């Protein structure tokens, strides 16, 4: 049986009034669960959602919570939308205590973002990369602050498909498109970026983490298997395979946001349990857990990814 890693309950007594957080994809799943917890502790959460109406509907029950939710439009598949969101956020808020890069897509049919990038790499990595880079100065000004980059166990490989980062073929024009490989690649990029960003921001009061939230009952698998199979039929097997609720899936993100000792591990990978890890020790998860993918610790690859990502989203090269 799999034991869910859970936050110290004392963390949920922390007073978060006057703190401001952004949670992408806050209208469902772990994004919504994370938002609910932060707001219950008095925080202001900007729910960054592609569909504003869905975000408002999903968070309507929080109207009487101690904190507050503001729903703002953000389409991570459009760099113009990311820039517009960042500008609108700055106009409304003068601080940012935490950024949770939670939204994502999985194993989608072959497609392109509004800017022509492979859909999963574009949404899961590039959209969040640009969002984070546009808000770094505000995070620094609000220090101590934190960035949580939601990745996946898939960054280490999934369905016997190795996770690699092919910087010269990110769009799968040479390799031929494979939805699982594209997903693995996007999630690996997230872990590598989080570690590189933490290195760059060392000593500036901004802690950065990447996470695997766990195997969550959600609609994320809709392109891989019927959601009713996972969310209903497989529910009795949950303790034996590590299938969990969105509230349990939010635990790792919340630990990284709230635990006072987490900043000591800035740049590290924090993982919920997963049946998909190769070793018994890794299957238990860990806060933090050393990634089983050696590419995560390749500093030259991290620098190359940073340079490539900056060029793709139109940011100037680093000096």
C-alpha positions, 0 to 999 in steps of 0.5 A: 500500500502507498502512504500519502505524504502530508503536510504538518497540520501546524502549517495550516495554522500559519497566518497568511493575511496580506500575502499574495499568491498566483496559482495557475490552473486554479479552477480544478484539481490540485490547483483548486485544492491549493487555492482553497487551503491558502484562502482559508488561511487568509491569503489573497490568491489570484486564480490564473485560468484560461477560462475565466467563467470556469474559474469563477464558478469553481471558486465561488464557494470561497466568497466567505473564506478568510482570504479572497480569490481573484480570477484573472485570464491566463492562456499559457498557450499564448505568449501574448496572454502571458504578457497581458496577465503579468501586466494586469497582475502588476497593475493590481498588486505590488507584491507576490509571495508565491507563484504556483506553476500548476496548470498543464496538459498531458499526452495531447494529440499533436498540436501547436500553441498560438506561437507555433510551439509543440503544445505540451512543451509550450503550455507546460514549460514555455508559458510558465517559464515566461510568466516566472521570468516576467515576475522575478523582480516582484518575487525578489522585492517581496522576499522571502518568496517562493516558486513551485513548479509542478512537474511529474514523475514522468520527468524520469520516464513513463510507460517505458519511454525515457524522458529526454530533452532534445533541444534541437527537436523540441517540436518533434519534427525530426523524431515524429510526434509521440504524446507521451515522449512530448509530455515527459520532455516538457516535465523534465524541462520544468525540473531542470528549469527549477533547479537552474532558477534556484541557482541563479536566485541563490541569496536573493530570498526567492526559493524555487522547487519542482514537484510531483503532486502524485497520481490524482483523480482528475481530468488530466488523463483524458487524452490517455484513458477514459477519465471514468476508468481512473476516477471511478472504476479504479477508486477501490484500488487507490491505496494499492496504486497511490491514486489520491484526491486533489486535496492529497495531491496539493500537499506537496505544493503546500509543503513547499509554499509553507514549510519553514525548512523548505527553503534550505532545499531550494532547487530540489525536487519534492515528490509524492509517492508514485508506483511509476518510479523504478526503485522501491525507495523512490516509490515512497516519494520524498520531500525532497527526493533526488531525481532518478533522471541524471539529466536534471543535474547536467548544468550545461544542459540547464544553461542550454535550456535557459538560453533556448527558452529565452530565445523562444519566448522573446526574452533577451539573452543573458550577458 
